[in-house]
Amino acid sequence: MVSVAQVKHKLWNLLHQLCHDPKRLVRGLVLFICSIVVMYQLTDCFKKLFNPPISTHSRFDLNDSMLYPAITFCREPAYKADVMAKYNLAMHPKYTSSFDRFPFNETTLEQLFSEATYNHTEFFIQHGLNGGTNNIEVVESLHLDMGRCYTLNPLTTTKHSWKEAGYSIMLRHDTNISQVSVGDTPPGWHVFIHDKTEGFAENRMQSSGRVEYLYLEVNEEMEIRLSTQHFFMLASYENECVEFSSVSSTKCGEVCHWNAVVTGVGCSGPWMPGLEAPECNNSESTKQLIKLYRNLEDLDGTQCGCFQPCTTTIYTASVMNRKPFHISVPAAQLWVYYTSKMVTIVEEFHGYDFNQFVSDLGGSLGFLLGLSVLGLIGLLEKIVELVFIRRLIAEKRKKQMASEVVSNDSIQPTNPDDGHPPKFVDDPNLPEKGPPIDTALKQ
């Protein structure tokens, strides 16, 4: 075991030799500094190898066919004023105090929302894609703030880009813009343009960052130009995403929101279908339900395991033209189409791999320490020799010394003071029995 004093003594001798030899001193200092730099660079290289940085690559692609987004329309105002007045309610359910006058003993919330919202015939005059009405799937959904909304999902792709190949949608309204007071939101429609796989949720669309929003007023014609961007992201600790999921992140977050509300109140509403909870049937629980629903609308869906998809398509809408539109009834016309088949593709990839690590490793060792593969092999041989071979030699010497000690003990005579004659090792050249030496000499 080497003591601290011995180590200090060796270091002092080494320093003394370096001070008397300037060349060796300079070499030692340069080697020491280069070794520190190499260790720092190798540490950084190992960090990048196990946690590689993410780089982004953008490119343009010309598609042969174009896939259109889904478009969701929500009416403003969302509820029929005459039906709400029939049940002694305010213009919108968010004014919860009016539910004290709602006749829960005569009707239900489900019947209220069914009568007070607008059906498909009251919402649309006509709609089509690529010149056909059968190229669209209409999906309706009920919401608290937006009322009954309708999502148009494309069922086909188009090979041409321009107005004739896109969406043509004519919407119907029952309120003229001249009937609106100053400061109120003009009658019209909330328009959400989003990916078909995402679906629609009233409290999740704006915060998702993957939706385009427009507002179309009554008696207005609007032309919208689309552009598409495909994003391929890598899952990381900072950016958690899922490659494949049976439920979209938007719908998952909405269901998480519903469950949190129902758990806090104990009952549900007609705009939260599919939950195993009874419908609220009194004013107090209904008011609590609506208040908690609005308070938790920004609930983080990641606590329910709702992560954004790694592959995302974002549609960008640009208004090309807006002009008045007048027919016999309050209505509006919307055109949505592509003007180009050019698509932007943004891909993420790891900016550091094993090949770059080997390159950095060889550059650092070669430039700063002058090591090559052959030099590294020689260095490893020296280390192995110092660590293992010297240990084997030392162990061999110990065994030899131990065997010599055992052999010396076997031929050593016993002590004559113990009263016994000395014993010798058997030798074939010696006689078995003979007279003592003194007797032989006298004879």
C-alpha positions as semicolon CSV with decimal commas, in nm:
position;residue;x (nm);y (nm);z (nm)
1;M;0,000;0,000;0,000
2;V;0,151;0,329;-0,112
3;S;0,133;0,600;0,151
4;V;0,060;0,966;0,094
5;A;0,413;1,059;0,188
6;Q;0,556;0,830;-0,081
7;V;0,326;0,981;-0,344
8;K;0,429;1,333;-0,243
9;H;0,791;1,229;-0,256
10;K;0,756;1,089;-0,609
11;L;0,570;1,397;-0,731
12;W;0,839;1,620;-0,580
13;N;1,111;1,422;-0,754
14;L;0,924;1,443;-1,084
15;L;0,878;1,819;-1,048
16;H;1,246;1,854;-0,958
17;Q;1,348;1,666;-1,273
18;L;1,116;1,876;-1,492
19;C;1,255;2,202;-1,354
20;H;1,609;2,091;-1,438
21;D;1,500;1,987;-1,789
22;P;1,307;2,278;-1,962
23;K;1,221;2,070;-2,269
24;R;1,056;1,802;-2,062
25;L;0,873;2,072;-1,862
26;V;0,728;2,229;-2,179
27;R;0,623;1,888;-2,307
28;G;0,457;1,805;-1,980
29;L;0,263;2,132;-1,967
30;V;0,146;2,103;-2,328
31;L;0,045;1,740;-2,277
32;F;-0,144;1,830;-1,959
33;I;-0,337;2,113;-2,129
34;C;-0,415;1,902;-2,434
35;S;-0,537;1,618;-2,214
36;I;-0,781;1,852;-2,036
37;V;-0,911;1,984;-2,369
38;V;-0,954;1,630;-2,502
39;M;-1,145;1,524;-2,191
40;Y;-1,375;1,825;-2,226
41;Q;-1,438;1,755;-2,595
42;L;-1,499;1,384;-2,535
43;T;-1,745;1,463;-2,257
44;D;-1,936;1,692;-2,492
45;C;-1,928;1,426;-2,765
46;F;-2,068;1,160;-2,533
47;K;-2,347;1,396;-2,425
48;K;-2,445;1,459;-2,787
49;L;-2,426;1,088;-2,865
50;F;-2,667;0,985;-2,588
51;N;-2,889;1,295;-2,621
52;P;-2,845;1,408;-2,981
53;P;-2,960;1,755;-3,086
54;I;-3,255;1,779;-3,325
55;S;-3,216;1,954;-3,658
56;T;-3,486;2,057;-3,903
57;H;-3,487;2,003;-4,277
58;S;-3,738;2,171;-4,510
59;R;-3,817;2,074;-4,865
60;F;-4,086;2,124;-5,125
61;D;-4,281;1,853;-5,299
62;L;-4,521;1,864;-5,593
63;N;-4,815;1,633;-5,526
64;D;-5,009;1,458;-5,799
65;S;-5,330;1,478;-5,594
66;M;-5,439;1,714;-5,322
67;L;-5,611;1,615;-4,995
68;Y;-5,844;1,880;-4,860
69;P;-5,884;1,956;-4,490
70;A;-6,195;1,915;-4,279
71;I;-6,398;2,231;-4,220
72;T;-6,614;2,282;-3,912
73;F;-6,890;2,545;-3,899
74;C;-7,045;2,675;-3,578
75;R;-7,328;2,925;-3,591
76;E;-7,340;3,266;-3,421
77;P;-7,568;3,309;-3,233
78;A;-7,564;2,941;-3,142
79;Y;-7,912;2,908;-2,992
80;K;-8,265;2,998;-3,103
81;A;-8,389;3,296;-2,907
82;D;-8,755;3,196;-2,916
83;V;-8,687;2,846;-2,782
84;M;-8,467;2,977;-2,500
85;A;-8,739;3,225;-2,405
86;K;-8,994;2,942;-2,413
87;Y;-8,805;2,769;-2,132
88;N;-8,750;3,095;-1,936
89;L;-8,378;3,100;-2,018
90;A;-8,137;3,368;-2,134
91;M;-7,996;3,384;-2,488
92;H;-7,711;3,148;-2,398
93;P;-7,675;2,868;-2,138
94;K;-7,357;3,030;-2,002
95;Y;-7,585;3,266;-1,808
96;T;-7,650;3,004;-1,543
97;S;-7,875;3,204;-1,312
98;S;-8,163;3,164;-1,556
99;F;-8,172;2,788;-1,492
100;D;-8,351;2,864;-1,163
101;R;-8,660;2,917;-1,380
102;F;-8,612;2,610;-1,604
103;P;-8,894;2,354;-1,567
104;F;-8,690;2,043;-1,483
105;N;-9,009;1,860;-1,382
106;E;-9,151;1,895;-1,736
107;T;-8,853;1,861;-1,969
108;T;-8,483;1,765;-1,979
109;L;-8,162;1,932;-2,082
110;E;-8,132;1,697;-2,380
111;Q;-8,469;1,813;-2,512
112;L;-8,371;2,177;-2,457
113;F;-8,048;2,150;-2,656
114;S;-8,221;1,954;-2,932
115;E;-8,488;2,222;-2,980
116;A;-8,267;2,528;-2,928
117;T;-7,992;2,438;-3,179
118;Y;-8,005;2,430;-3,559
119;N;-8,034;2,112;-3,765
120;H;-7,864;2,045;-4,099
121;T;-8,145;2,190;-4,310
122;E;-8,148;2,511;-4,107
123;F;-7,769;2,536;-4,136
124;F;-7,683;2,468;-4,503
125;I;-7,833;2,547;-4,838
126;Q;-7,585;2,336;-5,033
127;H;-7,228;2,205;-5,011
128;G;-6,994;2,013;-5,238
129;L;-6,633;1,923;-5,316
130;N;-6,478;1,886;-5,661
131;G;-6,816;1,946;-5,821
132;G;-6,999;1,670;-5,631
133;T;-7,221;1,667;-5,323
134;N;-7,133;1,303;-5,247
135;N;-6,764;1,384;-5,192
136;I;-6,836;1,518;-4,842
137;E;-6,922;1,346;-4,515
138;V;-7,117;1,564;-4,271
139;V;-7,060;1,498;-3,898
140;E;-7,257;1,694;-3,637
141;S;-7,152;1,756;-3,278
142;L;-7,313;1,935;-2,985
143;H;-7,125;2,182;-2,766
144;L;-7,206;2,415;-2,479
145;D;-7,059;2,741;-2,615
146;M;-7,085;2,679;-2,990
147;G;-7,417;2,496;-2,995
148;R;-7,459;2,240;-3,275
149;C;-7,163;2,240;-3,514
150;Y;-7,114;2,056;-3,842
151;T;-6,786;1,919;-3,975
152;L;-6,742;1,855;-4,348
153;N;-6,490;1,574;-4,406
154;P;-6,350;1,516;-4,757
155;L;-6,406;1,171;-4,905
156;T;-6,189;1,215;-5,214
157;T;-5,871;1,379;-5,339
158;T;-5,849;1,615;-5,634
159;K;-5,600;1,617;-5,919
160;H;-5,661;1,978;-6,012
161;S;-5,614;2,297;-5,817
162;W;-5,845;2,593;-5,849
163;K;-6,190;2,710;-5,759
164;E;-6,382;2,439;-5,945
165;A;-6,199;2,157;-5,764
166;G;-6,237;2,290;-5,408
167;Y;-6,512;2,336;-5,153
168;S;-6,827;2,527;-5,244
169;I;-7,043;2,587;-4,938
170;M;-7,356;2,801;-4,906
171;L;-7,486;2,857;-4,554
172;R;-7,827;2,968;-4,432
173;H;-7,905;3,208;-4,148
174;D;-8,223;3,344;-3,988
175;T;-8,085;3,676;-3,866
176;N;-8,000;3,970;-4,084
177;I;-7,697;4,182;-4,006
178;S;-7,917;4,493;-3,983
179;Q;-8,089;4,346;-3,673
180;V;-7,768;4,347;-3,465
181;S;-7,702;4,617;-3,208
182;V;-7,375;4,809;-3,192
183;G;-7,105;4,617;-3,002
184;D;-7,260;4,274;-3,052
185;T;-7,096;4,002;-3,258
186;P;-7,248;4,018;-3,607
187;P;-7,442;3,708;-3,709
188;G;-7,240;3,456;-3,903
189;W;-7,036;3,140;-3,866
190;H;-6,717;3,038;-3,691
191;V;-6,504;2,851;-3,946
192;F;-6,235;2,605;-3,831
193;I;-6,003;2,451;-4,091
194;H;-5,816;2,149;-3,953
195;D;-5,684;1,805;-4,029
196;K;-5,949;1,539;-4,084
197;T;-5,793;1,303;-3,829
198;E;-5,804;1,560;-3,549
199;G;-6,179;1,612;-3,528
200;F;-6,330;1,915;-3,357
201;A;-6,352;2,021;-2,992
202;E;-6,465;2,369;-2,896
203;N;-6,215;2,418;-2,612
204;R;-5,917;2,245;-2,777
205;M;-5,894;2,381;-3,128
206;Q;-5,743;2,725;-3,059
207;S;-5,485;2,592;-2,811
208;S;-5,371;2,301;-3,029
209;G;-5,185;2,529;-3,274
210;R;-5,294;2,306;-3,564
211;V;-5,612;2,486;-3,668
212;E;-5,691;2,785;-3,890
213;Y;-5,978;3,007;-3,776
214;L;-6,194;3,248;-3,977
215;Y;-6,523;3,427;-3,921
216;L;-6,777;3,449;-4,203
217;E;-7,051;3,708;-4,169
218;V;-7,404;3,693;-4,305
219;N;-7,450;3,827;-4,662
220;E;-7,081;3,781;-4,741
221;E;-6,894;3,582;-5,006
222;M;-6,540;3,475;-4,920
223;E;-6,268;3,300;-5,120
224;I;-5,995;3,120;-4,927
225;R;-5,667;2,993;-5,070
226;L;-5,514;2,690;-4,901
227;S;-5,151;2,588;-4,853
228;T;-5,032;2,270;-4,683
229;Q;-4,741;2,194;-4,452
230;H;-4,651;1,844;-4,336
231;F;-4,452;1,818;-4,012
232;F;-4,262;1,505;-3,908
233;M;-4,137;1,550;-3,552
234;L;-3,914;1,335;-3,335
235;A;-4,027;1,242;-2,987
236;S;-3,802;1,387;-2,717
237;Y;-3,810;1,481;-2,350
238;E;-3,892;1,842;-2,434
239;N;-4,139;1,755;-2,712
240;E;-4,346;1,450;-2,623
241;C;-4,547;1,309;-2,911
242;V;-4,693;0,977;-3,024
243;E;-4,637;0,802;-3,355
244;F;-4,968;0,616;-3,368
245;S;-5,286;0,659;-3,166
246;S;-5,639;0,527;-3,204
247;V;-5,781;0,855;-3,068
248;S;-5,675;1,201;-3,179
249;S;-5,509;1,428;-2,925
250;T;-5,795;1,677;-2,963
251;K;-6,065;1,422;-2,883
252;C;-5,854;1,271;-2,604
253;G;-5,815;1,613;-2,440
254;E;-6,186;1,681;-2,471
255;V;-6,280;1,351;-2,304
256;C;-6,027;1,425;-2,029
257;H;-6,196;1,761;-1,978
258;W;-6,539;1,599;-1,958
259;N;-6,432;1,337;-1,705
260;A;-6,280;1,601;-1,478
261;V;-6,604;1,801;-1,485
262;V;-6,833;1,503;-1,429
263;T;-6,614;1,378;-1,144
264;G;-6,644;1,716;-0,970
265;V;-7,022;1,754;-1,015
266;G;-7,156;1,399;-1,035
267;C;-7,375;1,446;-1,343
268;S;-7,328;1,532;-1,712
269;G;-7,489;1,737;-1,986
270;P;-7,611;1,656;-2,338
271;W;-7,297;1,808;-2,492
272;M;-7,085;1,539;-2,320
273;P;-7,204;1,212;-2,475
274;G;-7,071;0,867;-2,394
275;L;-7,004;0,924;-2,023
276;E;-7,134;0,683;-1,760
277;A;-7,303;0,952;-1,556
278;P;-7,669;1,062;-1,523
279;E;-7,787;1,385;-1,674
280;C;-7,825;1,681;-1,439
281;N;-8,192;1,720;-1,345
282;N;-8,200;2,024;-1,116
283;S;-8,089;2,384;-1,127
284;E;-7,808;2,365;-0,872
285;S;-7,625;2,074;-1,033
286;T;-7,676;2,224;-1,381
287;K;-7,527;2,558;-1,275
288;Q;-7,231;2,384;-1,111
289;L;-7,180;2,173;-1,423
290;I;-7,170;2,473;-1,657
291;K;-6,946;2,680;-1,429
292;L;-6,694;2,397;-1,377
293;Y;-6,702;2,315;-1,748
294;R;-6,599;2,670;-1,837
295;N;-6,342;2,695;-1,556
296;L;-6,162;2,377;-1,665
297;E;-6,168;2,447;-2,038
298;D;-5,787;2,495;-2,039
299;L;-5,718;2,169;-1,857
300;D;-5,390;2,012;-1,967
301;G;-5,468;1,690;-2,148
302;T;-5,121;1,545;-2,093
303;Q;-5,226;1,437;-1,743
304;C;-5,460;1,193;-1,917
305;G;-5,191;1,076;-2,159
306;C;-5,305;1,299;-2,446
307;F;-4,996;1,392;-2,646
308;Q;-4,977;1,560;-2,982
309;P;-4,907;1,344;-3,287
310;C;-4,553;1,328;-3,425
311;T;-4,689;1,359;-3,779
312;T;-4,904;1,666;-3,831
313;T;-5,059;1,842;-4,130
314;I;-5,126;2,213;-4,092
315;Y;-5,343;2,400;-4,341
316;T;-5,286;2,771;-4,385
317;A;-5,580;2,978;-4,510
318;S;-5,539;3,310;-4,689
319;V;-5,839;3,526;-4,771
320;M;-5,819;3,617;-5,140
321;N;-6,150;3,798;-5,182
322;R;-6,442;3,921;-4,970
323;K;-6,749;4,081;-5,119
324;P;-7,123;4,121;-5,045
325;F;-7,352;3,830;-5,116
326;H;-7,727;3,872;-5,141
327;I;-8,003;3,624;-5,214
328;S;-8,364;3,597;-5,102
329;V;-8,267;3,483;-4,747
330;P;-7,980;3,576;-4,513
331;A;-7,694;3,354;-4,630
332;A;-7,324;3,340;-4,716
333;Q;-7,102;3,170;-4,974
334;L;-6,760;3,019;-4,900
335;W;-6,501;2,894;-5,150
336;V;-6,201;2,697;-5,028
337;Y;-5,943;2,571;-5,279
338;Y;-5,579;2,525;-5,368
339;T;-5,401;2,742;-5,622
340;S;-5,089;2,522;-5,635
341;K;-4,991;2,158;-5,583
342;M;-4,675;2,261;-5,402
343;V;-4,651;2,118;-5,049
344;T;-4,399;2,212;-4,779
345;I;-4,249;1,921;-4,585
346;V;-4,065;1,989;-4,260
347;E;-3,874;1,694;-4,111
348;E;-3,681;1,663;-3,788
349;F;-3,378;1,437;-3,760
350;H;-3,101;1,370;-3,510
351;G;-2,814;1,608;-3,576
352;Y;-2,548;1,379;-3,427
353;D;-2,488;1,007;-3,478
354;F;-2,219;0,745;-3,417
355;N;-2,028;0,826;-3,737
356;Q;-1,987;1,187;-3,631
357;F;-1,886;1,072;-3,284
358;V;-1,606;0,855;-3,429
359;S;-1,496;1,146;-3,648
360;D;-1,484;1,388;-3,352
361;L;-1,307;1,128;-3,140
362;G;-1,036;1,073;-3,402
363;G;-0,997;1,445;-3,464
364;S;-0,955;1,529;-3,097
365;L;-0,710;1,250;-3,019
366;G;-0,514;1,298;-3,342
367;F;-0,485;1,676;-3,339
368;L;-0,432;1,738;-2,968
369;L;-0,250;1,423;-2,854
370;G;-0,107;1,298;-3,182
371;L;-0,265;0,955;-3,141
372;S;-0,350;0,732;-3,433
373;V;-0,500;0,384;-3,436
374;L;-0,155;0,224;-3,421
375;G;-0,046;0,461;-3,148
376;L;-0,363;0,387;-2,952
377;I;-0,296;0,013;-2,984
378;G;0,057;0,061;-2,852
379;L;-0,073;0,268;-2,563
380;L;-0,326;-0,001;-2,473
381;E;-0,052;-0,265;-2,486
382;K;0,158;-0,062;-2,244
383;I;-0,137;-0,022;-2,009
384;V;-0,211;-0,394;-2,019
385;E;0,155;-0,470;-1,958
386;L;0,175;-0,235;-1,662
387;V;-0,148;-0,350;-1,505
388;F;-0,155;-0,724;-1,568
389;I;0,190;-0,852;-1,665
390;R;0,369;-0,686;-1,373
391;R;0,107;-0,822;-1,139
392;L;0,160;-1,173;-1,277
393;I;0,538;-1,141;-1,238
394;A;0,497;-1,024;-0,878
395;E;0,266;-1,313;-0,797
396;K;0,512;-1,558;-0,956
397;R;0,799;-1,420;-0,747
398;K;0,592;-1,454;-0,431
399;K;0,522;-1,819;-0,511
400;Q;0,893;-1,887;-0,574
401;M;0,991;-1,722;-0,246
402;A;0,727;-1,922;-0,062
403;S;0,854;-2,249;-0,215
404;E;1,215;-2,161;-0,119
405;V;1,109;-2,093;0,240
406;V;0,933;-2,428;0,257
407;S;1,239;-2,612;0,117
408;N;1,475;-2,438;0,364
409;D;1,253;-2,534;0,655
410;S;1,259;-2,899;0,546
411;I;1,647;-2,928;0,559
412;Q;1,705;-2,715;0,871
413;P;1,836;-2,931;1,174
414;T;1,645;-2,940;1,494
415;N;1,772;-2,774;1,809
416;P;2,039;-3,001;1,987
417;D;1,933;-2,876;2,329
418;D;1,613;-3,072;2,318
419;G;1,805;-3,398;2,392
420;H;1,750;-3,559;2,054
421;P;2,011;-3,608;1,787
422;P;1,987;-3,393;1,480
423;K;1,791;-3,526;1,190
424;F;1,911;-3,503;0,837
425;V;1,737;-3,539;0,513
426;D;1,770;-3,883;0,367
427;D;2,059;-3,905;0,121
428;P;2,125;-4,219;-0,083
429;N;2,503;-4,149;-0,081
430;L;2,520;-4,165;0,298
431;P;2,546;-4,497;0,480
432;E;2,243;-4,613;0,666
433;K;2,435;-4,692;0,992
434;G;2,789;-4,614;1,101
435;P;2,998;-4,525;1,402
436;P;3,012;-4,170;1,522
437;I;3,267;-3,943;1,367
438;D;3,477;-3,908;1,684
439;T;3,517;-4,287;1,716
440;A;3,628;-4,316;1,359
441;L;3,896;-4,052;1,407
442;K;4,040;-4,224;1,718
443;Q;4,062;-4,549;1,533
